[in-house]
Amino acid sequence: MKLLDLSLRPLVGAACVAFSIFAASSSTLHAQAGGMFGSLAGNWSGSGTILVGDGGTERIRCRATYTVDAGGSAMQQNLRCASDSYKFELSSDVRGSGGNLTGNWSEASRGVNGTLEGRGSNGSFEVLVSANAFVATLYLKVSGNKQTISITSKNTDLRGVNISLTRS
């Protein structure tokens, strides 16, 4: 298995932040929060695969801690992910209103940040994540205590990320 090139690491971090913005805070907020993010409240963990342009893959493991406001219309997240060749820590602030999503994200260790926008309802989300010369599309589906996430990018050597998370 080929390890990811150093130049790809910020882009992988950017793509991975995309999926993390939709999981939400502690299990105590799950019962209280409604709104767009209410059904996602809780701690999540899981694994997946990063797909790179040369056809290589690498396993990734993630843990997330999130805070959702009482109305379920805004959240903050912190996500830590690791693979065999790197690790990163991401954070984001996301707002939802009338099915629309907007927000900002950053990856502290690499100094990468950007914006996000999209739509969401009934546990399904489609989001465009962008940063300097990076654009990715994220599709997320929540069903009970499970999430599936698919991220694709056509303008980089990162082809995509596929992840399954379970509420802790």
N, C-alpha and C positions, 0 to 999 in steps of 0.2 A: 504494500500500500504506500502510495506517495504521500508524504506530509505536505500540508498546505504551504505554499510560498508565502514569505513574509508580507509581500505586497497585497495578498488576498485577505489577510487577517482582519484589517479594519472593515472590509466589506462583509466578511462573515459575521463580524460583530454587529454591523448595521442590520443585516438581514435577521439575525437572531433577536434583536430588540423588537423587531416587528411583531413576532408572535407573543412576546412577553407583555405587551401593553394591554392584553385582553384578559388575563387572569387577574383576580382581585384579592383583597386583603385576608385577614384572619377569619377562621371559621365562625367566630362570634358575630362578625359583620354579615355573614351569609344570611342569617335569619332576619337582620334588620334592613339591609340594603335592598332597594328596588331599582327601578329605572333601568337604563341600558346595561349597566354593568352588574346589577344585583345578582343575577344567576351565576355569575362567574366568581363571586367572592370566595376566598379561601386560599390556602397555601397549595401550590402545585409543584410537582416534580415529575421528571420523566426523561426520556431519551429519544434519539432520532439519528438521522443521517444527513451530513452535508454532502452535496453533489458539486464537484468542481468541473470546470470546462474540459479538462483533459480526460474526463471519464472516471477519475478517482473519487473515492468516497472516504468519509471518516465519521466514526461514531461520535455523538455529543451527548453529554449529560447536563441537566439543568435543574436548578432550584430557584423558586421565586417567592418573594415576600411583597405583598401589595397592600395599599390602603385605599379603600373606596369611601367616598363621602356618604353621609346618611341617606341622601336621595338617590344614590346610584348613578349620578350624572357626571362624576369626575373621579379620577383615581391617580395615584402615584404608585410607581413600581420600582423595585430593585431586583435585578436578575443576575445570578452568577451561573455561568456555563463553563464547561471544560471538556476538552477532547484530549487525545494523546499528545497533541503538539502545541496546545495553547489554552489559555483561559481568559475570560473577560468579565467585566462587571458593568451592567447597563442600568440606566434609570430613565423614566419617562413620566410626563404629565399629560393626561388625556382627558378631554371633555367630550361629552355626547349630548346632543340635543336634536329632537325630532328625527332620529335615525341617522344624523350626520355626526361624524367623528373628526376632531381636530386635536393637534397636540405637538409636543416637542419631545425629543429624546436625545440622550448623549451616552457615549461610552468613555468613561473617565481615563482608563489607562492609555488609550490611543488618541485622546482629544478629538474624537469624531462626534459630530452632532448633526441633527437635521429635524425635519418636520414630518408629519403624517396627516393624512386625511382619508376619509372613506365613509362607508355606510355600514349600519348594523341593525339587526332586529332579530328577535326570537332565537338568540344564541348563534346566529350566523353573521360573520363579519367579512367585508372585503375592503382592504386598505392599501393605499399607495404610500410607501415609505420612501423618503428621499433625503439625500445629503449631497455634498460636492461630488458631481459626476457619478452618482449612484442612485438608481431607482429600482425598487422591488415591489411586487404585488404579493399581498398576503391574503390567504383564504383561511378562515378559522371556523370550526363548527364545534359547539359544545353540546354534549348529550349527557345529562346527569353529572357524574363525577369524572367524565372523560372529555378531553379536548383532542382534536386533530388539527394540525397546522400544516399548511403547504405554502412555501414562499418560493417565488420564481423571479429571476432577473435575467434579462437578455443582454444587458450592456456591460457585463463584466465576465471574468472567468468563473464566477460563482453562478452555477446553473440553478441551484435551489437548496432548500432545506425542508425536510419532512420530519415532523416531531409528533409524538404522542405524550400527553401529560395526564396525570391522574391527581385529583384533589387529595391532599395529604390529610 
